[in-house]
């Protein structure tokens, strides 16, 4: 049985050929399942991964191009309608929320990242064993953000560049600005958002209540007003002690206030340096 997977959209590419396209990029994964593999029966881990893919794949295949299965997740492209990637991400979480509690608990750390940009797809392999290879800094960024999502108390991590492809997104979807990441390899800043429309209802409601405080803290942090920013993040944490993003900012504010961050590269004020 052949194990190659070549999306039909790229099946005409011969070995060594490539094509370039602009696309929305969706990376969905449950990193926790891979970590659990060390302590859980292997068959059970595989079952959970395949169960998650069974929830995601029908939604992705309707509107996007499945490119690659990565550990416990999937990478897909949305070249024709990049805005649909966000719709798919939200649909995935809606599907997860409909599962029985004993199944839903395994996907608490399911997270998604959405980026947009130029992607190069080329065909590599040997003989008749071919596979598409994706090269793009945007795909790399998407993977990095997806892995960081849970650390910042978000299910859906989105870049400003991607969000600009979704008409009316900021008016339509619950969101908060998480901050700015610095892409060191291209020397570029990118604003990133938490689209908390896909969160559980309780968390979504709390984020609505704390959104203005959180974003004011981010704004002050970015202009180096760390003491003022600290007060806003502290207020967010008083409302919700689970907010890991606010806690991370609080730690960084304290470091700058007490001089413990002296000598750091200016990029260190960003949420992440990637």
VEXLUMLO-11072 format. One record per residue (C-alpha): x, y, z. Coordinates in steps of 0.5 Angstrom, whole numbers, m for minus. Layout:
BEGIN
{site {X,Y,Z}};
...
REM end
This chain:
BEGIN
{site {0,0,0}};
{site {3,7,m2}};
{site {4,12,4}};
{site {5,18,0}};
{site {0,23,1}};
{site {m1,29,m5}};
{site {m7,33,m5}};
{site {m10,33,m12}};
{site {m9,41,m13}};
{site {m1,39,m13}};
{site {m2,32,m17}};
{site {1,35,m23}};
{site {7,37,m20}};
{site {13,33,m23}};
{site {19,32,m19}};
{site {23,38,m17}};
{site {17,43,m20}};
{site {14,48,m15}};
{site {9,53,m15}};
{site {8,59,m11}};
{site {1,62,m8}};
{site {m2,66,m3}};
{site {m6,63,2}};
{site {m9,62,9}};
{site {m5,57,14}};
{site {m9,53,19}};
{site {m5,49,24}};
{site {m9,45,29}};
{site {m6,40,34}};
{site {m6,37,41}};
{site {1,38,43}};
{site {m1,35,50}};
{site {m3,28,46}};
{site {4,27,44}};
{site {7,29,51}};
{site {2,24,54}};
{site {5,18,50}};
{site {10,17,55}};
{site {5,16,60}};
{site {m1,13,57}};
{site {m2,6,53}};
{site {0,7,46}};
{site {m6,5,43}};
{site {m10,10,47}};
{site {m6,16,44}};
{site {m7,14,37}};
{site {m14,13,38}};
{site {m15,20,41}};
{site {m11,23,35}};
{site {m15,19,30}};
{site {m21,21,34}};
{site {m19,29,34}};
{site {m17,28,26}};
{site {m24,25,25}};
{site {m27,32,28}};
{site {m23,36,24}};
{site {m22,33,17}};
{site {m29,33,14}};
{site {m29,41,16}};
{site {m22,42,13}};
{site {m23,38,7}};
{site {m30,42,5}};
{site {m26,49,4}};
{site {m18,48,5}};
{site {m13,43,2}};
{site {m10,38,7}};
{site {m2,39,6}};
{site {1,35,12}};
{site {m1,31,18}};
{site {4,33,24}};
{site {5,29,30}};
{site {m2,30,33}};
{site {m5,35,28}};
{site {m6,37,21}};
{site {m3,43,17}};
{site {m8,46,11}};
{site {m8,51,6}};
{site {m14,56,4}};
{site {m11,59,m2}};
{site {m18,61,m5}};
{site {m22,64,1}};
{site {m17,65,7}};
{site {m22,67,11}};
{site {m25,60,11}};
{site {m19,58,15}};
{site {m22,62,21}};
{site {m29,59,20}};
{site {m26,52,20}};
{site {m23,53,27}};
{site {m29,56,30}};
{site {m33,50,27}};
{site {m28,45,30}};
{site {m29,48,37}};
{site {m36,47,36}};
{site {m35,40,34}};
{site {m31,39,40}};
{site {m36,42,45}};
{site {m41,37,43}};
{site {m37,31,45}};
{site {m39,27,52}};
{site {m35,30,57}};
{site {m30,24,58}};
{site {m28,25,51}};
{site {m28,33,51}};
{site {m23,33,56}};
{site {m17,30,52}};
{site {m18,36,47}};
{site {m17,42,53}};
{site {m11,43,50}};
{site {m13,43,43}};
{site {m10,50,40}};
{site {m10,53,33}};
{site {m6,58,29}};
{site {m8,62,23}};
{site {m3,66,19}};
{site {m3,69,12}};
{site {2,69,7}};
{site {6,67,1}};
{site {7,59,1}};
{site {12,55,m4}};
{site {10,48,m5}};
{site {15,43,m9}};
{site {15,36,m10}};
{site {21,32,m7}};
{site {22,24,m7}};
{site {25,19,m11}};
{site {23,15,m17}};
{site {15,14,m16}};
{site {15,16,m9}};
{site {13,23,m9}};
{site {11,28,m3}};
{site {10,36,m3}};
{site {14,40,1}};
{site {12,47,4}};
{site {17,52,5}};
{site {15,59,8}};
{site {16,63,14}};
{site {9,64,15}};
{site {8,56,15}};
{site {14,56,20}};
{site {11,62,24}};
{site {4,58,24}};
{site {7,52,27}};
{site {11,56,33}};
{site {5,60,35}};
{site {0,54,35}};
{site {5,51,40}};
{site {5,57,44}};
{site {m2,58,44}};
{site {m4,54,51}};
{site {2,58,54}};
{site {m2,65,53}};
{site {m9,62,55}};
{site {m12,62,48}};
{site {m15,57,43}};
{site {m14,61,37}};
{site {m8,65,36}};
{site {m8,69,30}};
{site {m4,74,26}};
{site {m6,81,24}};
{site {m4,80,17}};
{site {m9,74,17}};
{site {m14,78,20}};
{site {m14,83,15}};
{site {m16,78,10}};
{site {m23,77,14}};
{site {m28,82,13}};
{site {m31,85,19}};
{site {m27,80,23}};
{site {m26,85,29}};
{site {m33,87,29}};
{site {m36,80,28}};
{site {m31,75,33}};
{site {m30,76,40}};
{site {m22,78,41}};
{site {m17,81,45}};
{site {m10,83,42}};
{site {m5,79,46}};
{site {1,83,44}};
{site {7,83,38}};
{site {11,78,36}};
{site {18,79,33}};
{site {20,75,27}};
{site {28,75,28}};
{site {29,72,21}};
{site {26,77,17}};
{site {26,83,22}};
{site {19,84,22}};
{site {14,85,28}};
{site {7,82,28}};
{site {1,84,32}};
{site {m2,77,34}};
{site {m9,76,37}};
{site {m13,71,41}};
{site {m20,70,38}};
{site {m24,67,44}};
{site {m30,66,40}};
{site {m28,59,40}};
{site {m27,58,48}};
{site {m32,55,53}};
{site {m37,60,55}};
{site {m35,61,62}};
{site {m28,63,59}};
{site {m31,67,54}};
{site {m35,71,58}};
{site {m29,73,63}};
{site {m25,75,57}};
{site {m30,79,55}};
{site {m30,83,62}};
{site {m23,83,62}};
{site {m21,85,55}};
{site {m21,92,56}};
{site {m16,92,62}};
{site {m12,87,59}};
{site {m11,91,52}};
{site {m10,97,56}};
{site {m4,93,60}};
{site {m1,91,53}};
{site {m1,98,50}};
{site {2,101,56}};
{site {7,95,56}};
{site {9,96,49}};
{site {11,104,50}};
{site {15,101,56}};
{site {10,104,62}};
{site {11,98,66}};
{site {9,100,73}};
{site {2,102,70}};
{site {2,96,65}};
{site {3,92,72}};
{site {m3,95,75}};
{site {m8,93,69}};
{site {m5,86,69}};
{site {m6,85,76}};
{site {m13,87,76}};
{site {m14,82,70}};
{site {m11,76,74}};
{site {m16,78,80}};
{site {m22,77,76}};
{site {m19,70,73}};
{site {m13,67,76}};
{site {m13,62,70}};
{site {m11,68,65}};
{site {m3,65,63}};
{site {m2,71,58}};
{site {m4,76,64}};
{site {1,73,69}};
{site {7,72,64}};
{site {6,80,62}};
{site {6,81,70}};
{site {13,77,71}};
{site {16,81,65}};
{site {13,88,68}};
{site {16,86,75}};
{site {23,84,71}};
{site {23,91,68}};
{site {21,95,74}};
{site {27,92,78}};
{site {32,92,73}};
{site {33,85,72}};
{site {32,85,65}};
{site {37,90,64}};
{site {42,89,58}};
{site {37,85,54}};
{site {36,86,47}};
{site {30,91,45}};
{site {26,85,42}};
{site {25,82,49}};
{site {19,87,50}};
{site {15,83,45}};
{site {11,77,47}};
{site {15,73,43}};
{site {22,73,39}};
{site {21,68,34}};
REM end
